[in-house]
Amino acid sequence: MATVSIPKELAERRDLVAVPRPEYERFVAWQRKVKSAKMFTPTAVEKRALARARKRRNRGEYLTLDELRRALATRR
């Protein structure tokens, strides 16, 4: 049986978490992947446009996908 010494600071704050190495390695790989992904940060103009679109959708002012396809097909 392995013996582990826990530093007093960690024991008092209860900050220690023990996980198997394979799970830890998967977590670290996932963290690297998430941090490397670019995050979308909308500009003020995009935020206003999104707010307007949400209001229109709530009022029922929108096209279904089929309606959009038909509208685009007739413009050709």
Beta strands, then each sheet from edge to edge (+ up, - down):
end
